[in-house]
Amino acid sequence: MIIDHTWLWRADHDIQGSVAGSRNYVANGLQVNGDGVQAYGLFSEHSLGDLVQWNGEAGVTYFYQSELPYDVTQTNYADAGFHAYKVGANV
């Protein structure tokens, strides 16, 4: 599997302005569960859980850019243990 220049984005604004209070819920921008995945130009933004969860073996990411969600708090995001790029414990 090859991922090439992919921008995965939870909408953090709409016509009325900024989205607040964790509306437009998206847990993860990407979950990789297969082996041998290659990502070239992976962008993941504003998910309300881990932005990327990488659980596959023998994969590689050549460029990664992330932007954390604006409408979270220390308690419901960082203290909950969410990450911008999380590699599974068994990988």
Secondary structure, 3 states (H helix, E strand, C coil): CEEEEEEEECCCEECCEECCCCCCCCCCCEEECCCCCEEEEEEEECCCCCCEEECCCCCEECCEEEECCCCCCHHHHHCCCCCCEEECCCC
